[in-house]
């Protein structure tokens, strides 16, 4: 499931989330963004300015009926399996549409996080997550609490219709966030809670003391329909005083 929803996390404290809504994922996307042209991502290429081994070329293929078939970075491939037109399984490996994976973030907020609050559009604004840190004094691992503050461009989530072509949005549309229904699959509930309606442009990671430890900033170039065509990404590690830069090109199905 993890590779399917690019946000999938551990069992969350979902009952504590205050963003209760009876709107579906599609409703929230449409209510926020209005009439958006449908475009399906065909490829994403990422070029590292500092290390060619970090370069990535992610290719997406589609079936003749328009449904998503595969997502591959040349090493790991996710294969979408359908039954009677509905998504039934995703085989293989890969988290290729995860922004943290795209730009080699050392943290997994979108995989192990709980949403603390949302912005006015319903996007996850602050996520709390946990990481294991090695303590050289005790020669053991300890669990540390971190937060990620997320900022969005005033444009739609460019992956929404690609996820819809993969049957994922239909699955998320079935999730009820008012929790008045029977318990649901926690991974799918968490994916729904973390699905943004806008395009993330910055993630600021902080430690338990509120100190900034890592930042990812993405400056997009958009086409006339507000889909990104390219981007420049800057990743800064405050702890290591290191900065990394990436260039990204997005292509869509004609």
Secondary structure, DSSP 8 states (H G I E B T S, - for coil): -HHHHSS--SS--GGG------S-HHHHHHHHH-S-----EEEEEEEESS-GGG-EEEEEEE-TTS-EEEEE-SS-EEEEEEETTEEEEEEE---TT-HHHHTT-S--HHHH-EEEEE-TTS-EEEEEEEEEEEETTTTEEEEEEEEEEEEEEEEE-TTHHHHHHTTHHHHHHT--TT--S----HHHHHHHHH--SEEEEEEEEE-TTS-EEEEEEEEEEE-TTS-EEEEEEEEEETTTTEEEEEEEEEEE--
